[in-house]
Every structure is written in C-alpha cells, then in structure tokens.
Amino acid sequence: MSDTEAQNDAQAAATAPATGKNHNKYRRDKPWDTDDIDHWKIDAFTRDDNPHPFTEESSFATLFPKYRDAYLREVWPHVTRALAAHGLACELDLIEGSMTVRTTRKAFDPYAILNARDLIKLLSRSVPFQQAVKILDDNVACDIIKIGNIVRNKERFVKRRQRLVGPNGNTLKAIELLTECYILVQGNTVSVMGSHKGLKTVRRIVLDCLANIHPIYHIKELMIRRELAKDPQLAKENWDRFLPKFRKRNVPSNKKPLKKVGPKPEAKPLFPPAQTPRQVDLQLESGEYFLKPKEKAARAAAQKAADEAEKRKERLAERAAPFVAPEEATGEEARKALKRKRDDEARAAKADEANRLDQLKQKFLANKTDLKAQANAPAPAAAGSSASSSASASAGADKKKDPTSKPAKKKAKKN
C-alpha cells in the first residue's frame, strides 16, 4: 500500500464516528460509473448474446372459443410471420379449438416463448392482432383479470361491468389515457396491455369496480397525481394531503322499524325440557345391552324377518284388491238404486230427443232462408223485355194509385 493511500485511510478513520463502523475503509472510486449512466435500463437481447440454439423445446397451448375461428383463420399467416422473426413456430387446430407455440432451432431469446404464450392468450380473448402483436416487445406486459367469480348475482355483475365501460366507452377511455394501457372488457375477463405500473393500477380499478367502488374516484386520483408529478418541487414529498379521501357514509334513515303484528310469543317454561335418552340408555331399559353378540344377531334377524313378513302381507293385499267383488245392495236399497238408474236413463233420453229436435229445426230454418234468397234474386232478361216489364209495372202502379180509374171502367160498361 502506498503512502498516500495509507494517509487517506487514516483520515477516513479519524473522521468516522467512534461508535459506528467505518464503511469507507475499503471503498474506492469508480471512474467508469458516471451520472449519465441509467442503471435501470434494460438492453435489448440480440442474437449475439446467445449464438447457440436451445437444448430443449418449450411449448405452450391455449384454447379459444368457437366464434374466434373465422378471425384467427384470417390473421394466422400474420401471426406465423411475426413469431418466425423471433425463431418461434405456431400451430392452429380448428378441430380441437387450440393454438400452440413452440421454440425452434433458430430461437435465441429464452423469454420470447413467454411473450408468444401471452400473444395467443390475448388472441383467444378477442384482442385484435394489431394490438396483441405488441406483446412481443420487451417493454410491453399484459394481464388478464378474471372477474366472473367476484359477484354472484348475474344482473349485478352485468351492471358493474357496464359501469367499468361507461356510457359510450368514456370511462374505459379515460382509464386508458391515464394509465397508458390498452384495456378490453370481454365476457368474464378484462385484458390489459401496458407497463407494469399501469397494469397494477388497472387491476386495482377493475377489482374495486366489481366491489361496488365507482371508477370515477380512481380517475380523479390519477388526474391529481399526474398534475403533481409535473411539479419538481413536490417530487420528494408526500402527496396524501393533496389526494381526495372518499369515505363511505352510511346515513341512518329516519324511518322507524315497523312493529310486528302477530300472536304474542308463549311464555318460556321455567325449567328446561327433559333430556332425550341416548341409544345406550334405551338398550339398558330394554335389556338388549346385556345380550351376547349371538343373541343380538338372532334378535335382529327375527325382527327383520317379522318386518319382511308384514311387508309381504301388505303387498299381497294390494295385489288382491282389484279382484275383490264389491258389496251389492239388497232389499229396499236395491229397489231405490234401480229406480234412480231408470230415472237417470229417462232424463238422458229426453235430453237427447230435445237436442235432436233442435238440430232438425235449425236445419229446416236454414233451408227456408236459402229458398227465400233464391226467389228474391232477379232473373236475367233482355233489354226489351225489361223495358216492357218496367212499363207494365209502372202502369199497374199508376192504376193502383189513380182513384178514378175504376169508376171510368164502370161507365164504359154501362155505355
């Protein structure tokens, strides 16, 4: 060790507190570590980082619904081309309804197969290919949030899911702009694409919305945070005093509960009811507890045989019931029954005769009306005959109307 280094160590030891440890004793300057270096930057993974092929093949598969067949068949050549750039292969099985991705000998990025897995998951959840293919970029992550089992009531679930979308999709668009994420609500899942910070925020908003917390509260908070982030003076301060605090207020209603109208409950007895006997107590009372195992088995067999005999007797009685002759009435009761039967038959015959006469009468009246209609119908005739008939008819009418016509005839006869 040189003299200058020894002097520096001695000065560092002198300036360090007596009670604490000297952490600067072995610390050296790092001339290569400057302030312009971003320690959080992730460099792109290229083929030069891994020139050798993988020793094992990795594959992932996922199912998709039937209504996605036509769209997937249309965009599958584009999916194959996008995955081939990363050395991955894909397969679409329309019979089983599945998509499969796997690595090939040309693959060099170990994490690319996981991005391909997320790609086929997003495609199965109705995300368009133009948006889903962005998941192959290392700076984009995805999250599929399952919301189907959070709310049991179907109507309430649909209402809260629509609340997340908002009127004309305005609420969902506001969340996308504030979190810089792509969000798609489809069925029982919510597909999200964006940065990890945005995915965490969107998941909290979605779960709170299904727990009956409106997304507008989170939107207001995100807008305030965005404005506060623009001020460099508040970068290292706590923002809790600026953020709104929404509390659920349960305001008690002024309505008094209705009094229950009904019979008054009976007064409870002073002493509790007697305890029901146990099975062992019943066996002790009947003496079965002291029997030997063989005697117990014989007793149980006898009881079983007696029960079977009783059931057999009941079944035989049920089978023989249809063949038992009914009891016949004798004497005065038989005569009364026969008279009632004859009276019923006579009344039925009279009713049938009256119905038959009514039908004949209606038929006769119908025929009569038809004949009248045919008689009143005008017969077809020539123009001359019709004119002559009309003239004669008019002349006859004039004769009937003129009162002096008859006396004129009588005078002519006298002359």
VOPAGU-2260 file (C-alpha; in pm, 1 decimal, decimal comma):
REM VOPAGU-2260
SITE   aa  ch    i         X         Y         Z
SITE  MET   A    0       0,0       0,0       0,0
SITE  SER   A    1     135,2     343,8     -94,8
SITE  ASP   A    2     183,8     631,2     149,2
SITE  THR   A    3     -98,7     838,8       0,7
SITE  GLU   A    4    -349,4     552,6      37,6
SITE  ALA   A    5    -239,2     498,8     398,0
SITE  GLN   A    6    -289,9     867,7     473,9
SITE  ASN   A    7    -637,5     860,6     314,5
SITE  ASP   A    8    -735,8     558,0     522,9
SITE  ALA   A    9    -608,6     726,0     838,4
SITE  GLN   A   10    -809,4    1041,9     764,4
SITE  ALA   A   11   -1122,1     838,2     695,6
SITE  ALA   A   12   -1077,1     650,7    1022,6
SITE  ALA   A   13   -1031,5     979,1    1210,3
SITE  THR   A   14   -1341,0    1141,1    1061,2
SITE  ALA   A   15   -1562,3     831,0    1120,3
SITE  PRO   A   16   -1765,6     822,0    1446,3
SITE  ALA   A   17   -1616,6     620,6    1731,0
SITE  THR   A   18   -1925,8     407,6    1791,0
SITE  GLY   A   19   -2015,4     319,0    1424,8
SITE  LYS   A   20   -1838,5     108,5    1169,9
SITE  ASN   A   21   -1611,3     262,9     907,7
SITE  HIS   A   22   -1781,8     178,9     577,3
SITE  ASN   A   23   -1548,2     396,8     372,8
SITE  LYS   A   24   -1237,6     199,6     462,5
SITE  TYR   A   25   -1234,2     -22,4     154,7
SITE  ARG   A   26   -1442,2     198,1     -76,0
SITE  ARG   A   27   -1263,5     303,5    -393,7
SITE  ASP   A   28   -1353,3     546,9    -666,6
SITE  LYS   A   29   -1519,3     411,1    -981,1
SITE  PRO   A   30   -1420,0     630,4   -1272,1
SITE  TRP   A   31   -1636,5     429,3   -1515,8
SITE  ASP   A   32   -1955,1     491,8   -1310,2
SITE  THR   A   33   -2073,8     837,4   -1413,1
SITE  ASP   A   34   -2403,9    1017,6   -1355,8
SITE  ASP   A   35   -2518,4     982,7   -1715,5
SITE  ILE   A   36   -2547,9     602,2   -1680,9
SITE  ASP   A   37   -2905,3     467,1   -1640,3
SITE  HIS   A   38   -2878,7     168,8   -1409,7
SITE  TRP   A   39   -3244,4      70,7   -1467,5
SITE  LYS   A   40   -3217,5      48,4   -1843,4
SITE  ILE   A   41   -3270,1    -298,5   -1991,6
SITE  ASP   A   42   -3065,8    -355,9   -2304,0
SITE  ALA   A   43   -3221,7    -541,4   -2596,6
SITE  PHE   A   44   -3143,0    -912,4   -2616,7
SITE  THR   A   45   -2984,6    -987,0   -2954,2
SITE  ARG   A   46   -2865,2   -1298,9   -3129,4
SITE  ASP   A   47   -2505,6   -1214,6   -3032,6
SITE  ASP   A   48   -2594,4   -1263,1   -2666,8
SITE  ASN   A   49   -2693,5   -1626,5   -2728,9
SITE  PRO   A   50   -2546,6   -1762,9   -3055,0
SITE  HIS   A   51   -2614,5   -2128,5   -2962,8
SITE  PRO   A   52   -2954,2   -2299,7   -3003,4
SITE  PHE   A   53   -3161,4   -2427,3   -2709,9
SITE  THR   A   54   -3105,2   -2780,2   -2587,6
SITE  GLU   A   55   -3477,3   -2839,5   -2512,6
SITE  GLU   A   56   -3800,7   -2740,2   -2685,5
SITE  SER   A   57   -4055,6   -2534,9   -2493,0
SITE  SER   A   58   -4421,0   -2509,8   -2595,5
SITE  PHE   A   59   -4746,5   -2356,1   -2470,6
SITE  ALA   A   60   -5105,3   -2415,6   -2581,9
SITE  THR   A   61   -5434,6   -2243,9   -2512,4
SITE  LEU   A   62   -5797,8   -2294,2   -2614,7
SITE  PHE   A   63   -6014,4   -2034,3   -2786,9
SITE  PRO   A   64   -6395,0   -2000,7   -2826,2
SITE  LYS   A   65   -6579,1   -2110,5   -3136,7
SITE  TYR   A   66   -6670,5   -1759,4   -3250,1
SITE  ARG   A   67   -6298,1   -1674,4   -3296,1
SITE  ASP   A   68   -6246,0   -1936,4   -3570,4
SITE  ALA   A   69   -6304,9   -1708,3   -3867,4
SITE  TYR   A   70   -6087,5   -1421,8   -3736,2
SITE  LEU   A   71   -5797,2   -1647,5   -3632,2
SITE  ARG   A   72   -5804,6   -1824,6   -3968,6
SITE  GLU   A   73   -5776,7   -1484,7   -4136,1
SITE  VAL   A   74   -5487,7   -1342,7   -3929,4
SITE  TRP   A   75   -5292,7   -1664,3   -3872,5
SITE  PRO   A   76   -5041,7   -1600,3   -4157,8
SITE  HIS   A   77   -4953,3   -1267,7   -3993,1
SITE  VAL   A   78   -4910,6   -1442,3   -3655,7
SITE  THR   A   79   -4678,6   -1701,4   -3812,3
SITE  ARG   A   80   -4471,4   -1428,2   -3976,2
SITE  ALA   A   81   -4440,9   -1227,9   -3651,4
SITE  LEU   A   82   -4330,6   -1530,6   -3447,6
SITE  ALA   A   83   -4087,1   -1650,7   -3713,2
SITE  ALA   A   84   -3886,1   -1329,3   -3667,1
SITE  HIS   A   85   -3811,5   -1448,6   -3310,9
SITE  GLY   A   86   -3737,3   -1806,9   -3413,2
SITE  LEU   A   87   -4072,6   -1946,2   -3291,1
SITE  ALA   A   88   -4326,9   -2172,8   -3459,2
SITE  CYS   A   89   -4704,7   -2177,7   -3412,5
SITE  GLU   A   90   -4992,4   -2411,5   -3494,5
SITE  LEU   A   91   -5369,7   -2353,5   -3521,2
SITE  ASP   A   92   -5600,2   -2650,4   -3461,7
SITE  LEU   A   93   -5957,4   -2563,3   -3560,0
SITE  ILE   A   94   -6091,8   -2910,1   -3476,7
SITE  GLU   A   95   -5984,8   -2902,5   -3111,5
SITE  GLY   A   96   -6005,2   -2522,4   -3091,3
SITE  SER   A   97   -5648,2   -2467,4   -2967,6
SITE  MET   A   98   -5338,4   -2261,2   -3050,1
SITE  THR   A   99   -4984,3   -2383,8   -2984,0
SITE  VAL   A  100   -4646,0   -2203,4   -2988,0
SITE  ARG   A  101   -4305,0   -2366,2   -2953,3
SITE  THR   A  102   -3937,0   -2287,5   -2988,6
SITE  THR   A  103   -3722,1   -2392,7   -3284,3
SITE  ARG   A  104   -3351,2   -2425,4   -3354,8
SITE  LYS   A  105   -3348,5   -2063,1   -3472,9
SITE  ALA   A  106   -3472,5   -1921,2   -3141,3
SITE  PHE   A  107   -3216,1   -1723,0   -2940,2
SITE  ASP   A  108   -3421,9   -1529,8   -2677,1
SITE  PRO   A  109   -3529,1   -1752,8   -2385,6
SITE  TYR   A  110   -3806,5   -1511,5   -2284,3
SITE  ALA   A  111   -3961,1   -1488,9   -2634,0
SITE  ILE   A  112   -4163,1   -1807,6   -2580,5
SITE  LEU   A  113   -4337,1   -1645,6   -2281,7
SITE  ASN   A  114   -4428,1   -1343,7   -2493,0
SITE  ALA   A  115   -4565,9   -1580,8   -2758,2
SITE  ARG   A  116   -4773,6   -1752,6   -2488,3
SITE  ASP   A  117   -4921,4   -1415,0   -2390,3
SITE  LEU   A  118   -4988,0   -1342,5   -2759,2
SITE  ILE   A  119   -5209,7   -1647,3   -2812,0
SITE  LYS   A  120   -5386,6   -1578,9   -2480,2
SITE  LEU   A  121   -5473,2   -1227,2   -2593,0
SITE  LEU   A  122   -5590,8   -1351,2   -2931,9
SITE  SER   A  123   -5821,6   -1601,2   -2762,8
SITE  ARG   A  124   -5969,4   -1318,3   -2552,2
SITE  SER   A  125   -6077,5   -1119,3   -2863,6
SITE  VAL   A  126   -5783,3    -875,4   -2868,4
SITE  PRO   A  127   -5713,3    -764,2   -3228,7
SITE  PHE   A  128   -5390,1    -890,0   -3384,1
SITE  GLN   A  129   -5259,3    -536,0   -3447,9
SITE  GLN   A  130   -5270,6    -473,3   -3072,7
SITE  ALA   A  131   -5180,9    -821,9   -2946,3
SITE  VAL   A  132   -4859,3    -841,4   -3152,6
SITE  LYS   A  133   -4715,6    -554,9   -2945,0
SITE  ILE   A  134   -4668,7    -802,1   -2658,7
SITE  LEU   A  135   -4360,0    -936,7   -2838,1
SITE  ASP   A  136   -4184,2    -614,3   -2735,5
SITE  ASP   A  137   -3996,2    -647,4   -2405,6
SITE  ASN   A  138   -4127,3    -311,2   -2280,0
SITE  VAL   A  139   -4492,8    -423,3   -2301,2
SITE  ALA   A  140   -4655,9    -657,9   -2049,5
SITE  CYS   A  141   -5007,1    -796,8   -2026,8
SITE  ASP   A  142   -5251,2    -906,5   -1759,6
SITE  ILE   A  143   -5580,0   -1097,2   -1796,5
SITE  ILE   A  144   -5806,2   -1017,4   -1499,7
SITE  LYS   A  145   -6079,1   -1272,5   -1423,0
SITE  ILE   A  146   -6394,8   -1101,9   -1297,9
SITE  GLY   A  147   -6655,5   -1375,5   -1342,8
SITE  ASN   A  148   -6645,7   -1515,2    -986,9
SITE  ILE   A  149   -6637,7   -1186,3    -793,7
SITE  VAL   A  150   -7011,8   -1108,4    -799,8
SITE  ARG   A  151   -7263,1   -1392,0    -763,6
SITE  ASN   A  152   -7573,3   -1208,8    -885,5
SITE  LYS   A  153   -7576,1   -1207,5   -1267,2
SITE  GLU   A  154   -7771,7    -881,3   -1304,8
SITE  ARG   A  155   -7546,9    -702,0   -1055,4
SITE  PHE   A  156   -7236,9    -834,5   -1233,2
SITE  VAL   A  157   -7356,4    -704,2   -1571,9
SITE  LYS   A  158   -7440,7    -364,2   -1422,5
SITE  ARG   A  159   -7098,6    -321,4   -1258,8
SITE  ARG   A  160   -6915,9    -441,2   -1569,7
SITE  GLN   A  161   -7105,5    -182,5   -1773,5
SITE  ARG   A  162   -7013,4      77,4   -1511,3
SITE  LEU   A  163   -6647,4      -0,8   -1582,3
SITE  VAL   A  164   -6700,9      62,5   -1955,2
SITE  GLY   A  165   -6912,6     374,2   -1903,1
SITE  PRO   A  166   -7150,2     549,5   -2144,3
SITE  ASN   A  167   -7015,2     512,5   -2499,4
SITE  GLY   A  168   -6691,6     373,5   -2350,8
SITE  ASN   A  169   -6591,9     709,1   -2197,5
SITE  THR   A  170   -6489,3     568,0   -1857,7
SITE  LEU   A  171   -6272,0     299,2   -2016,3
SITE  LYS   A  172   -6111,1     555,7   -2246,9
SITE  ALA   A  173   -6028,0     783,6   -1953,3
SITE  ILE   A  174   -5861,0     494,7   -1767,6
SITE  GLU   A  175   -5660,7     407,4   -2079,6
SITE  LEU   A  176   -5535,4     765,4   -2117,0
SITE  LEU   A  177   -5437,3     798,3   -1750,1
SITE  THR   A  178   -5264,8     460,4   -1718,0
SITE  GLU   A  179   -5128,9     445,1   -2076,8
SITE  CYS   A  180   -5263,4      91,4   -2113,9
SITE  TYR   A  181   -5486,3     -89,9   -2361,8
SITE  ILE   A  182   -5798,5    -232,9   -2193,1
SITE  LEU   A  183   -6056,2    -472,1   -2342,4
SITE  VAL   A  184   -6358,1    -596,1   -2146,0
SITE  GLN   A  185   -6474,7    -926,1   -2293,4
SITE  GLY   A  186   -6714,3   -1163,6   -2116,9
SITE  ASN   A  187   -6577,9   -1269,1   -1778,3
SITE  THR   A  188   -6225,8   -1128,5   -1830,5
SITE  VAL   A  189   -6053,2    -791,7   -1873,2
SITE  SER   A  190   -5742,0    -794,2   -2095,8
SITE  VAL   A  191   -5483,8    -523,4   -2022,3
SITE  MET   A  192   -5161,0    -435,7   -2206,6
SITE  GLY   A  193   -4903,7    -176,1   -2099,8
SITE  SER   A  194   -4631,1    -111,0   -1846,5
SITE  HIS   A  195   -4612,9    -298,7   -1515,8
SITE  LYS   A  196   -4706,8      11,0   -1319,3
SITE  GLY   A  197   -5011,6      69,9   -1538,8
SITE  LEU   A  198   -5118,2    -296,2   -1510,7
SITE  LYS   A  199   -5110,0    -272,0   -1132,8
SITE  THR   A  200   -5326,0      42,2   -1136,8
SITE  VAL   A  201   -5579,2    -103,9   -1381,9
SITE  ARG   A  202   -5614,3    -424,0   -1179,8
SITE  ARG   A  203   -5690,9    -220,6    -866,0
SITE  ILE   A  204   -5951,5     -12,6   -1052,9
SITE  VAL   A  205   -6121,8    -320,3   -1203,3
SITE  LEU   A  206   -6141,0    -514,0    -877,5
SITE  ASP   A  207   -6269,1    -208,9    -688,5
SITE  CYS   A  208   -6534,6    -150,8    -954,8
SITE  LEU   A  209   -6660,5    -506,6    -911,0
SITE  ALA   A  210   -6657,3    -442,5    -533,4
SITE  ASN   A  211   -6904,6    -152,3    -585,3
SITE  ILE   A  212   -6649,3     134,1    -587,6
SITE  HIS   A  213   -6706,5     361,2    -886,1
SITE  PRO   A  214   -6406,8     410,9   -1120,6
SITE  ILE   A  215   -6457,4     789,2   -1116,5
SITE  TYR   A  216   -6289,2     807,4    -774,6
SITE  HIS   A  217   -5973,7     642,4    -911,4
SITE  ILE   A  218   -5986,0     861,7   -1222,6
SITE  LYS   A  219   -5989,3    1177,7   -1007,7
SITE  GLU   A  220   -5696,5    1048,1    -803,2
SITE  LEU   A  221   -5494,5     964,1   -1115,9
SITE  MET   A  222   -5558,9    1308,9   -1262,7
SITE  ILE   A  223   -5433,2    1476,5    -942,9
SITE  ARG   A  224   -5124,3    1253,3    -937,0
SITE  ARG   A  225   -5046,9    1344,5   -1297,4
SITE  GLU   A  226   -5058,6    1715,6   -1216,9
SITE  LEU   A  227   -4847,1    1673,0    -903,6
SITE  ALA   A  228   -4581,6    1480,2   -1098,9
SITE  LYS   A  229   -4526,4    1782,6   -1321,7
SITE  ASP   A  230   -4400,7    1990,8   -1025,5
SITE  PRO   A  231   -4033,0    1906,9    -949,6
SITE  GLN   A  232   -4056,5    2063,7    -601,2
SITE  LEU   A  233   -4313,7    1801,6    -495,0
SITE  ALA   A  234   -4119,6    1507,4    -633,1
SITE  LYS   A  235   -3984,6    1401,6    -291,4
SITE  GLU   A  236   -4284,0    1499,7     -78,1
SITE  ASN   A  237   -4581,7    1302,3      41,4
SITE  TRP   A  238   -4890,7    1360,3    -175,4
SITE  ASP   A  239   -5150,6    1231,9      68,7
SITE  ARG   A  240   -5259,3    1582,1     165,1
SITE  PHE   A  241   -5345,0    1659,1    -197,4
SITE  LEU   A  242   -5533,1    1339,0    -276,9
SITE  PRO   A  243   -5909,9    1325,3    -210,2
SITE  LYS   A  244   -6037,4    1094,7      61,5
SITE  PHE   A  245   -6365,4     933,4     -34,2
SITE  ARG   A  246   -6538,3     773,0     258,6
SITE  LYS   A  247   -6848,6     563,0     251,1
SITE  ARG   A  248   -7111,5     734,9     458,9
SITE  ASN   A  249   -7389,7     518,8     596,0
SITE  VAL   A  250   -7656,6     775,9     678,0
SITE  PRO   A  251   -7913,6     619,9     912,8
SITE  SER   A  252   -8268,6     652,3     785,7
SITE  ASN   A  253   -8531,3     828,7     996,2
SITE  LYS   A  254   -8787,1     559,0     935,1
SITE  LYS   A  255   -8877,1     361,9    1242,5
SITE  PRO   A  256   -8897,4     -12,9    1203,9
SITE  LEU   A  257   -9248,5    -147,6    1173,7
SITE  LYS   A  258   -9382,1    -333,3    1472,0
SITE  LYS   A  259   -9451,6    -697,0    1408,7
SITE  VAL   A  260   -9821,6    -773,7    1436,8
SITE  GLY   A  261   -9895,5   -1129,5    1536,6
SITE  PRO   A  262   -9960,4   -1362,2    1822,9
SITE  LYS   A  263   -9761,8   -1298,8    2133,0
SITE  PRO   A  264   -9487,4   -1549,7    2197,7
SITE  GLU   A  265   -9568,0   -1808,2    2456,3
SITE  ALA   A  266   -9403,9   -1779,5    2792,8
SITE  LYS   A  267   -9095,2   -1991,8    2820,4
SITE  PRO   A  268   -9112,9   -2270,6    3074,9
SITE  LEU   A  269   -8922,5   -2223,2    3395,9
SITE  PHE   A  270   -8731,6   -2549,8    3368,8
SITE  PRO   A  271   -8564,8   -2683,5    3053,5
SITE  PRO   A  272   -8716,8   -2990,4    2884,0
SITE  ALA   A  273   -8603,3   -3333,6    2984,4
SITE  GLN   A  274   -8300,9   -3467,0    2806,3
SITE  THR   A  275   -8371,9   -3724,5    2538,6
SITE  PRO   A  276   -8235,3   -4069,0    2623,7
SITE  ARG   A  277   -7930,0   -4198,4    2445,6
SITE  GLN   A  278   -7918,5   -4518,8    2245,6
SITE  VAL   A  279   -7731,1   -4689,0    2527,9
SITE  ASP   A  280   -7999,0   -4583,6    2778,0
SITE  LEU   A  281   -8270,3   -4734,4    2560,0
SITE  GLN   A  282   -8073,5   -5057,1    2531,9
SITE  LEU   A  283   -8029,6   -5067,2    2909,4
SITE  GLU   A  284   -8404,9   -5023,7    2963,5
SITE  SER   A  285   -8496,4   -5299,5    2717,1
SITE  GLY   A  286   -8218,5   -5531,7    2838,5
SITE  GLU   A  287   -8058,3   -5551,4    2493,6
SITE  TYR   A  288   -7738,8   -5404,0    2629,7
SITE  PHE   A  289   -7663,9   -5718,4    2832,9
SITE  LEU   A  290   -7726,8   -5966,1    2549,3
SITE  LYS   A  291   -7443,8   -6156,2    2389,4
SITE  PRO   A  292   -7345,2   -6079,8    2029,6
SITE  LYS   A  293   -7508,1   -6400,8    1902,9
SITE  GLU   A  294   -7828,4   -6323,5    2086,2
SITE  LYS   A  295   -7827,8   -5969,7    1945,0
SITE  ALA   A  296   -7778,1   -6105,7    1592,7
SITE  ALA   A  297   -8061,3   -6359,4    1640,8
SITE  ARG   A  298   -8287,9   -6087,1    1774,6
SITE  ALA   A  299   -8210,3   -5858,9    1483,6
SITE  ALA   A  300   -8270,2   -6142,2    1235,4
SITE  ALA   A  301   -8605,9   -6221,6    1394,1
SITE  GLN   A  302   -8709,7   -5856,9    1382,6
SITE  LYS   A  303   -8602,7   -5834,5    1019,6
SITE  ALA   A  304   -8799,2   -6149,9     932,2
SITE  ALA   A  305   -9108,3   -6010,7    1104,1
SITE  ASP   A  306   -9080,4   -5682,8     915,4
SITE  GLU   A  307   -9039,2   -5865,7     584,8
SITE  ALA   A  308   -9342,9   -6084,8     657,9
SITE  GLU   A  309   -9551,7   -5775,6     736,1
SITE  LYS   A  310   -9442,8   -5604,7     413,8
SITE  ARG   A  311   -9510,5   -5921,6     212,7
SITE  LYS   A  312   -9859,8   -5939,9     360,0
SITE  GLU   A  313   -9926,4   -5574,8     263,7
SITE  ARG   A  314   -9802,9   -5633,0     -94,7
SITE  LEU   A  315  -10027,2   -5939,4    -134,1
SITE  ALA   A  316  -10326,0   -5740,2      -8,0
SITE  GLU   A  317  -10255,0   -5463,5    -261,5
SITE  ARG   A  318  -10231,7   -5715,7    -547,2
SITE  ALA   A  319  -10558,5   -5890,2    -447,4
SITE  ALA   A  320  -10754,1   -5565,4    -403,5
SITE  PRO   A  321  -10866,4   -5535,6    -772,6
SITE  PHE   A  322  -11009,2   -5890,9    -764,9
SITE  VAL   A  323  -11232,5   -5842,7    -457,9
SITE  ALA   A  324  -11601,0   -5826,5    -556,5
SITE  PRO   A  325  -11784,5   -5509,3    -449,2
SITE  GLU   A  326  -12066,2   -5531,3    -196,4
SITE  GLU   A  327  -12414,3   -5545,4    -359,5
SITE  ALA   A  328  -12717,5   -5370,0    -207,7
SITE  THR   A  329  -13022,8   -5583,9    -115,5
SITE  GLY   A  330  -13390,2   -5521,1     -37,2
SITE  GLU   A  331  -13516,5   -5163,0     -23,4
SITE  GLU   A  332  -13179,0   -5011,9    -109,9
SITE  ALA   A  333  -13159,8   -5221,9    -430,8
SITE  ARG   A  334  -13504,3   -5104,7    -542,2
SITE  LYS   A  335  -13417,6   -4739,6    -476,4
SITE  ALA   A  336  -13091,1   -4772,7    -667,9
SITE  LEU   A  337  -13270,0   -4936,0    -964,5
SITE  LYS   A  338  -13533,6   -4659,9    -967,6
SITE  ARG   A  339  -13265,4   -4389,2    -960,7
SITE  LYS   A  340  -13086,4   -4558,6   -1250,3
SITE  ARG   A  341  -13405,1   -4575,7   -1460,6
SITE  ASP   A  342  -13489,6   -4212,4   -1387,6
SITE  ASP   A  343  -13141,3   -4105,1   -1496,1
SITE  GLU   A  344  -13172,7   -4303,3   -1819,8
SITE  ALA   A  345  -13515,9   -4147,6   -1893,4
SITE  ARG   A  346  -13382,3   -3795,0   -1836,5
SITE  ALA   A  347  -13085,9   -3863,3   -2062,1
SITE  ALA   A  348  -13315,5   -3995,1   -2338,7
SITE  LYS   A  349  -13540,0   -3685,7   -2314,3
SITE  ALA   A  350  -13234,9   -3457,7   -2336,4
SITE  ASP   A  351  -13108,1   -3642,4   -2645,8
SITE  GLU   A  352  -13451,6   -3616,7   -2814,1
SITE  ALA   A  353  -13471,9   -3242,9   -2739,8
SITE  ASN   A  354  -13123,8   -3188,2   -2885,2
SITE  ARG   A  355  -13217,5   -3384,2   -3199,5
SITE  LEU   A  356  -13536,7   -3178,6   -3249,0
SITE  ASP   A  357  -13342,4   -2853,7   -3208,2
SITE  GLN   A  358  -13094,8   -2961,8   -3473,1
SITE  LEU   A  359  -13376,3   -3051,8   -3717,6
SITE  LYS   A  360  -13545,9   -2717,2   -3652,9
SITE  GLN   A  361  -13228,9   -2521,7   -3718,8
SITE  LYS   A  362  -13168,9   -2721,0   -4037,2
SITE  PHE   A  363  -13523,0   -2651,1   -4159,4
SITE  LEU   A  364  -13494,8   -2278,4   -4091,3
SITE  ALA   A  365  -13163,2   -2264,4   -4274,4
SITE  ASN   A  366  -13316,8   -2432,4   -4584,6
SITE  LYS   A  367  -13612,2   -2193,2   -4571,2
SITE  THR   A  368  -13390,4   -1884,7   -4570,9
SITE  ASP   A  369  -13194,4   -2024,9   -4867,1
SITE  LEU   A  370  -13515,1   -2073,4   -5070,2
SITE  LYS   A  371  -13627,7   -1717,5   -4995,0
SITE  ALA   A  372  -13296,6   -1579,4   -5104,3
SITE  GLN   A  373  -13316,8   -1769,9   -5436,4
SITE  ALA   A  374  -13674,5   -1649,1   -5500,4
SITE  ASN   A  375  -13588,2   -1284,1   -5436,1
SITE  ALA   A  376  -13284,6   -1294,4   -5665,6
SITE  PRO   A  377  -13358,7   -1109,8   -6007,0
SITE  ALA   A  378  -13373,2   -1337,9   -6313,1
SITE  PRO   A  379  -13159,3   -1240,6   -6621,0
SITE  ALA   A  380  -13365,4   -1094,7   -6913,7
SITE  ALA   A  381  -13319,0    -889,0   -7239,6
SITE  ALA   A  382  -13331,1    -510,3   -7258,1
SITE  GLY   A  383  -13669,0    -500,0   -7436,2
SITE  SER   A  384  -13841,5    -736,7   -7204,3
SITE  SER   A  385  -13701,8    -548,1   -6908,3
SITE  ALA   A  386  -13831,7    -221,0   -7051,9
SITE  SER   A  387  -14177,0    -365,4   -7120,0
SITE  SER   A  388  -14194,7    -524,1   -6777,8
SITE  SER   A  389  -14091,9    -197,4   -6618,1
SITE  ALA   A  390  -14351,2      -9,5   -6823,5
SITE  SER   A  391  -14627,1    -252,5   -6730,3
SITE  ALA   A  392  -14521,0    -239,6   -6371,5
SITE  SER   A  393  -14533,9     140,9   -6378,7
SITE  ALA   A  394  -14871,3     135,2   -6547,4
SITE  GLY   A  395  -15004,9    -102,7   -6289,1
SITE  ALA   A  396  -14870,1     119,4   -6018,7
SITE  ASP   A  397  -15042,4     420,4   -6176,1
SITE  LYS   A  398  -15368,0     233,9   -6188,3
SITE  LYS   A  399  -15341,5     144,4   -5827,2
SITE  LYS   A  400  -15258,3     498,3   -5734,0
SITE  ASP   A  401  -15531,8     665,5   -5951,1
SITE  PRO   A  402  -15870,8     651,3   -5767,8
SITE  THR   A  403  -16076,6     748,6   -6077,2
SITE  SER   A  404  -15967,7     452,8   -6284,5
SITE  LYS   A  405  -16233,6     208,2   -6156,9
SITE  PRO   A  406  -16533,1     441,2   -6198,6
SITE  ALA   A  407  -16422,6     513,7   -6558,0
SITE  LYS   A  408  -16432,8     140,0   -6638,4
SITE  LYS   A  409  -16780,7     106,9   -6490,3
SITE  LYS   A  410  -16910,3     396,8   -6702,4
SITE  ALA   A  411  -16769,7     239,7   -7015,0
SITE  LYS   A  412  -16950,2     -85,8   -6942,6
SITE  LYS   A  413  -17283,9      93,6   -6888,5
SITE  ASN   A  414  -17249,8     274,6   -7217,2
